[in-house]
Amino acid sequence: MEKATKIDHLVVMTAVAITVVFFTAYAPAADIYVNSTDDEHNGNCIFECTLRDAILVSNANGEYDRIYVPAGHYNLTIPNAGSHSGETGDLLIDSPEWVEIIGEGPGVTVVDGNGIDRVFRINPGSGNVQLRGMTIQGGDAPGSGGGVFNVDSTLLIHDCHIVHNHASSAGFDGGGVFNGSGNLHLVDCLVAYNSCEGDGGGVYLGTGSFGLITKSTIYSNEAVRGGAAFTSGTSQFVNATVFGNSADDNVAGLSNIGSATLYHSTFVQGAGPDDISISSTALMSEVILVNSVIFGACDVYERTVDAQQGNIEFGDTCHMGYGNYANAGVAGIGMDGFGYYGGGVPTVKLLNSSWAIDNQWTTTFLQDRDARFVTRPQGTYGDSGAFELVPGEIFIHGFENGYTAGWGDDLL
């Protein structure tokens, strides 16, 4: 097979460098078209082609395949027989080559675990996998990864809603997505209403893993530790919004024992001492903050935080230094509400009076678009956080797609 041109790339931002990581792929051996919403295993896709059979055909041919999944609700109905063969339970991806599963958009193509198992499982040794343009919901895993389970592959999830999934057994992790030691890129995704009885209600990133969360929102997830996310590997949040999650240990946002970078991201958990947005207390852990907004306490050692520039926080628990605003309070942070303001996922809008506006200071490390794909900067410099305020922009207040949240009287 001949190499095709690059089909995607990741811009990986750090506080000291910008690295471009290219995902390359081969020309697809086959385009496989799903034409039935039934969950059946017929062994082929000659006439009727279910999503389960399409994946099994791809596993068997061991070549780069694109699987097209049209509009519809795809309920999994074959209970897990414990074999991890892909013929029962979750949808098992086990091809050594690149596999793309492409829907027609979140809310249009819906893949539903129906409470019988997780939704997607990517076996160790699989090639690169892309899940694009779908809702992944209703997973209930007996182990980790309620929605998606990945161990060591490179996984790109693009334009997806990962909602209402659960890792329901005690001590298991990753209610929405479990990424053990592979590479995970979430782009333009909403991760919401997931839960687990372990670490990482929305997203779990294990030791040795790399996670890049771009223009995505992690909202209203629950866990024992790290309501939004848990990482013991390397994670980068770029134009990301983390809002309204919860955890038994009060680390409702990010629980980090590895290395985490927040770049132009907005983390909002609450104004109370038990509303922890970021925890990084392990001896060798680190958090790098660049042009980000933190509304909620930090539980960190001073030596583990490197606040580069352009950050703003509600209190003074993140150990920010020169070039950052601490003790901004509600008025200084100046956020208007959580909702849809353009783009594919909800975020938090800035008020005209917010100190986060033009808080970039310099154009170093400036991300050229915000979470809504609005061009930065709109003013002299860029705004802190995931939202770039456009002068004169007017929104009609309201929430879309059923994902609603108000700030509540205790916040604003």
C-alpha positions, 0 to 999 in steps of 0.5 A, a space after each residue: 500500500 502507498 502512503 497517503 497524505 497526512 489526514 490530521 495533525 495535532 498542535 501540541 502546546 507546552 510552556 516552552 515549545 510548540 510541537 507538531 505531531 502528525 498522524 499519518 495513514 495509509 490509503 484505505 483498503 476498504 470503505 465499509 458502509 453500515 446499513 442497519 441499526 440492528 445489533 447482530 453478528 452475521 459474520 459479513 457485510 455482504 448484504 446487511 451490515 451492522 456496526 458490530 459486523 463492520 468492525 469485525 470485518 475490519 478486524 479480520 482484514 487487518 488493513 486500514 478501513 473507514 467505517 461509515 455509520 449513517 444517522 440512527 440510534 445503534 443500541 447494543 443488545 447482545 450481552 457480554 459473554 466474557 470472551 472479548 471477541 467482539 461478537 458480544 458485549 462492547 464493540 471491540 476494535 482489534 485491527 493492527 492498522 488504522 481504523 476510522 469510524 465516522 458518523 454524521 454528527 453527535 446527536 445524529 449518529 448515536 452509539 448506545 451501550 444500552 447498559 449491557 457493557 461499555 461502548 467501544 473497547 480498543 484491544 492492546 496492539 491495535 493500530 491508530 483509531 479515530 472515532 468521529 461525528 457521533 454520540 457515545 452513550 449508555 455504556 456501563 462497564 464491569 471494569 474501567 472505561 464506561 464509554 471508551 477503553 483504550 490501552 496502548 493505541 493512538 486514539 483520536 476522538 473528534 466531534 463527539 459527545 461522550 455522555 451518560 457512561 459509567 464504570 460502575 464497579 468499585 475501584 475502576 476508572 474512567 467513566 467516559 474515557 479510559 486511556 491506559 498508556 496510549 495517546 489520546 486526542 479529544 478535539 471538539 468533544 463534550 464529555 458530560 454526565 459520566 461517572 466511575 467508582 475510581 479515578 477520572 469521572 470524565 477522562 482517565 490518563 494512565 502512567 505513560 500515556 499522553 492526552 491532548 484535550 483541545 476545544 473540548 468541554 468536560 462537564 458534570 462528571 463524577 468520581 471518587 477522585 478527579 471528577 473531570 479528569 485524572 492523570 498520572 501521565 502527561 496531559 495538555 488542555 488547550 482551549 478546554 473548559 472544565 465546569 461543574 464536576 464533582 468528586 468524593 475527595 472534593 477534587 472536582 476538576 483535575 487530579 494530577 499526579 503526572 505532568 499537566 499543562 493548561 493553555 488558554 483553558 477555563 477551569 470552573 468548580 466553585 468558590 468554596 474551599 472544598 471546590 478544588 479545580 486542580 490538585 497536584 500534590 505528588 512529589 514529582 508532579 507538575 502543573 504548568 499554567 499559561 493564559 488560563 482562568 481558574 475559578 475554584 481552589 488549587 490543592 498544590 505544592 508551590 514547587 509543583 506549579 509553574 504559572 507562566 503568564 496571563 493567568 487569573 484565579 479567583 483566590 490565591 491558592 495556585 501560587 501564581 507569581 509575576 504576570 498573573 492575577 491572583 485574588 481576582 474574586 468574582 468581579 475580577 474574573 467576570 464570567 457571565 454563564 456556561 452555555 453555547 456561544 457558537 462552536 460545537 461545545 459549551 463554554 464560559 462567556 466573559 463579561 466586558 469588565 473581566 480582568 481576563 480580557 487582554 490579559 495575555 501580556 505578550 503574543 508568545 504562546 498565543 493560540 490563534 483560535 478560541 474554543 469556539 474557533 474565534 480568531 485571537 486576539 480580538 483586542 491588543 492581546 489575547 484573553 485568558 481562558 477558553 473564550 475570546 470576547 468579540 467586541 459588540 458580540 450579542 448572545 441570546 441567553 439560553 441553552 441548547 441540546 439539553 445540556 443545561 446548567 445555571 451558575 446558581 446563587 452561590 457562584 454569580 
